Amino acid sequence: MTTSAAARATFGEVMTAHQTVAANTPAVATAQKFAEYLKEKQPANTTTTTTSGFAPTPEQLAKSLFGSAYDPETKTVRLDKLAGETAKRTAEFAERLAARLSAASIDQTPPIELSVGLDGRIIVDSTHPQAAQITKLFEDDSALAQAYRNVAAQNDHLATLQAGAAYVKEWNSAKTDAERQTIWNRYGTLMERLSSMFSGRMTFGTAGAIVESQQILRRMDLA
């Protein structure tokens, strides 16, 4: 699975547009649009030669990203333990937030979309009818705000590792350096988008928590 130079250029333009849309679109819809776009581009059959960057080996990524999660003998990335811990902490925070919202008489029926601003503030999607009350809830409770930042960061880190693990799997099966470079072009872009566009974005409702970065990867069959 490779992408042409034209496809990558279009990818950048569409993702720039999605960055604007993401701020005003529910997490699930945004994730679906992004994942569908990637799936549309992945089946292209042309191999490209690129002079920018390089395709890191699994061992190189292990040093900078995976750490002990990388198994050098099997050349695979083991994330089961981290994924389990992250899911547990996410569920615990969702319960904690639900209790606080209930105590403040804030309705969770319309899902609440949260994100983290550049200054660390918890941003509540303005389309929620009680967005101002939810914003004040986080402003008045620094511990709750920090707990959200922590669980959002842990989920984003897991998503980056999962994308990296998928890259390693494809890298191992690639036959040539050109194929590996093309694979890195795709996954490097994905990891960059995960860490910028969708960083810190989660939605909470009566059914629990939806992590936007995780939704993207699930729709791509990478998580």
Phi, psi and omega per residue, in radians:
M1 nan 2.073 -3.085
T2 -2.349 2.938 3.098
T3 -2.269 2.525 3.125
S4 -1.428 2.917 3.116
A5 -1.088 -0.684 3.134
A6 -1.116 -0.711 3.138
A7 -1.118 -0.700 -3.139
R8 -1.167 -0.614 3.106
A9 -1.149 -0.772 3.096
T10 -1.098 -0.697 3.106
F11 -0.942 -0.826 -3.123
G12 -1.093 -0.712 -3.137
E13 -1.156 -0.774 -3.124
V14 -1.173 -0.694 3.136
M15 -1.168 -0.579 3.067
T16 -1.107 -0.723 3.097
A17 -1.123 -0.716 -3.130
H18 -1.150 -0.506 3.110
Q19 -1.054 -0.660 3.103
T20 -1.232 -0.747 -3.121
V21 -1.149 -0.636 -3.024
A22 -1.022 -0.523 -3.095
A23 -1.237 -0.334 -3.061
N24 -2.167 0.214 -3.097
T25 -2.097 2.418 3.093
P26 -0.936 2.559 -3.018
A27 -0.960 -0.777 -3.064
V28 -1.117 -0.764 -3.122
A29 -1.125 -0.732 3.135
T30 -1.110 -0.795 -3.140
A31 -1.065 -0.696 -3.122
Q32 -1.145 -0.739 3.134
K33 -1.090 -0.742 -3.124
F34 -1.142 -0.803 -3.116
A35 -1.136 -0.706 3.132
E36 -1.122 -0.638 3.113
Y37 -1.133 -0.773 3.134
L38 -1.083 -0.760 -3.134
K39 -1.087 -0.613 3.140
E40 -1.138 -0.599 -3.079
K41 -1.509 -0.459 -3.017
Q42 -1.119 -0.637 -3.055
P43 -1.261 -0.103 -3.100
A44 -0.940 2.514 -2.996
N45 -1.851 0.324 -3.118
T46 -1.826 2.380 3.118
T47 -1.655 2.380 -3.120
T48 -1.967 2.650 3.018
T49 -1.895 2.160 -3.089
T50 -2.134 2.541 3.133
T51 -1.808 -0.120 -3.120
S52 -1.637 2.301 3.094
G53 1.244 -2.975 3.107
F54 -2.690 2.812 3.135
A55 -1.591 1.866 -3.109
P56 -1.178 2.578 3.072
T57 -1.348 2.825 3.070
P58 -0.969 -0.653 -3.140
E59 -1.138 -0.643 3.108
Q60 -1.194 -0.709 3.094
L61 -1.179 -0.550 3.131
A62 -1.051 -0.675 -3.109
K63 -1.238 -0.658 -3.046
S64 -1.703 -0.316 -3.006
L65 -2.314 -0.920 -2.966
F66 -1.427 -0.640 -3.076
G67 1.102 -2.343 -3.082
S68 -1.254 -0.154 3.123
A69 -1.251 -0.287 -3.131
Y70 -1.569 2.275 3.112
D71 -1.780 1.866 -3.080
P72 -1.164 -0.416 -3.129
E73 -1.256 -0.768 -3.130
T74 -1.688 -0.163 -3.084
K75 0.969 0.776 3.102
T76 -2.245 2.867 -3.136
V77 -1.954 2.167 -3.112
R78 -1.778 1.959 -3.068
L79 -2.095 0.129 -3.078
D80 -1.000 -0.792 -3.100
K81 -1.133 -0.826 -3.139
L82 -1.115 -0.706 3.133
A83 -1.100 -0.702 3.118
G84 -1.146 -0.764 3.121
E85 -1.114 -0.709 -3.129
T86 -1.153 -0.746 3.117
A87 -1.088 -0.701 -3.141
K88 -1.115 -0.820 -3.123
R89 -1.181 -0.590 3.109
T90 -1.156 -0.768 3.120
A91 -1.115 -0.696 3.122
E92 -1.109 -0.740 3.124
F93 -1.165 -0.697 3.137
A94 -1.031 -0.711 3.107
E95 -1.163 -0.729 3.134
R96 -1.101 -0.780 3.139
L97 -1.142 -0.737 3.141
A98 -1.046 -0.694 3.128
A99 -1.128 -0.739 3.135
R100 -1.160 -0.719 3.124
L101 -1.127 -0.736 3.130
S102 -1.095 -0.741 3.139
A103 -1.116 -0.507 -3.136
A104 -1.638 0.133 -3.140
S105 1.030 0.693 3.107
I106 -1.800 2.226 -3.060
D107 -1.390 2.308 3.082
Q108 -1.727 0.072 -3.121
T109 -1.078 -0.859 2.912
P110 -1.354 2.099 -3.083
P111 -0.942 2.591 -3.118
I112 -1.831 2.039 3.135
E113 -1.705 2.178 -3.120
L114 -2.057 2.670 3.011
S115 -2.611 2.974 -3.123
V116 -1.965 2.178 3.139
G117 -1.328 2.951 -3.139
L118 -1.069 -0.480 3.136
D119 -1.600 0.114 3.113
G120 1.564 -0.080 3.113
R121 -1.167 2.594 3.047
I122 -1.519 2.100 -3.092
I123 -1.772 2.234 3.119
V124 -1.796 2.279 3.135
D125 -0.984 2.234 -3.005
S126 -1.217 -0.204 -3.134
T127 -1.343 -0.254 3.098
H128 -1.240 2.321 -3.085
P129 -1.071 -0.370 3.131
Q130 -2.042 0.572 -3.091
A131 -1.016 -0.705 -3.117
A132 -1.112 -0.707 3.135
Q133 -1.174 -0.693 3.140
I134 -1.177 -0.706 3.096
T135 -1.034 -0.776 -3.139
K136 -1.140 -0.601 3.126
L137 -1.016 -0.779 3.126
F138 -1.270 -0.626 3.124
E139 -1.130 -0.615 -3.098
D140 -1.479 -0.254 -3.090
D141 -2.197 1.567 -3.089
S142 -1.122 -0.538 3.130
A143 -1.179 -0.700 3.113
L144 -1.155 -0.725 3.129
A145 -1.102 -0.746 3.132
Q146 -1.173 -0.633 3.114
A147 -1.091 -0.676 3.101
Y148 -1.176 -0.778 3.123
R149 -1.002 -0.705 -3.119
N150 -1.143 -0.828 -3.073
V151 -1.249 -0.586 3.096
A152 -1.161 -0.745 3.136
A153 -1.133 -0.679 3.140
Q154 -1.133 -0.716 3.113
N155 -1.165 -0.690 3.113
D156 -1.151 -0.683 3.110
H157 -1.107 -0.750 3.111
L158 -1.070 -0.736 -3.137
A159 -1.083 -0.706 3.110
T160 -1.122 -0.734 3.107
L161 -1.123 -0.689 -3.140
Q162 -1.153 -0.707 3.080
A163 -1.127 -0.703 3.099
G164 -1.118 -0.678 3.125
A165 -1.134 -0.661 3.101
A166 -1.151 -0.656 3.089
Y167 -1.082 -0.798 -3.135
V168 -1.041 -0.723 -3.139
K169 -1.069 -0.785 3.133
E170 -1.244 -0.630 3.115
W171 -1.048 -0.732 -3.130
N172 -1.129 -0.527 -3.103
S173 -1.610 -0.159 -3.134
A174 -1.212 2.588 -3.092
K175 -1.703 -0.460 -3.060
T176 -2.310 2.859 3.082
D177 -1.133 -0.593 3.123
A178 -1.117 -0.709 3.097
E179 -1.114 -0.756 -3.128
R180 -1.115 -0.649 3.117
Q181 -1.129 -0.736 3.134
T182 -1.125 -0.714 3.103
I183 -1.076 -0.764 3.136
W184 -1.136 -0.658 3.094
N185 -0.970 -0.737 -3.107
R186 -1.258 -0.890 -3.065
Y187 -1.296 -0.550 3.076
G188 -1.088 -0.716 3.092
T189 -1.141 -0.743 3.133
L190 -1.055 -0.818 -3.122
M191 -1.124 -0.625 3.094
E192 -1.117 -0.761 3.141
R193 -1.156 -0.683 3.130
L194 -1.067 -0.652 -3.066
S195 -1.484 -0.137 -3.128
S196 -2.103 -1.089 -3.048
M197 -1.110 -0.770 -3.021
F198 -1.918 0.181 -3.082
S199 -1.105 2.292 3.034
G200 1.301 0.217 -3.071
R201 -1.747 2.133 3.107
M202 -2.470 2.671 3.114
T203 -2.138 2.344 -3.117
F204 -2.108 2.342 3.118
G205 -2.591 -2.901 -3.114
T206 -1.141 -0.391 -3.123
A207 -1.574 0.005 -3.134
G208 1.975 -2.578 -3.042
A209 -1.892 2.501 3.012
I210 -2.113 2.095 -3.141
V211 -1.677 2.099 -3.005
E212 -1.072 -0.767 -3.133
S213 -1.114 -0.630 3.103
Q214 -1.216 -0.651 3.106
Q215 -1.047 -0.725 3.134
I216 -1.038 -0.841 -3.085
L217 -1.184 -0.631 3.121
R218 -1.136 -0.682 -3.136
R219 -1.214 -0.328 3.085
M220 -1.703 0.064 -3.093
D221 1.061 0.640 3.125
L222 -1.932 -0.029 3.141
A223 -2.430 nan nan
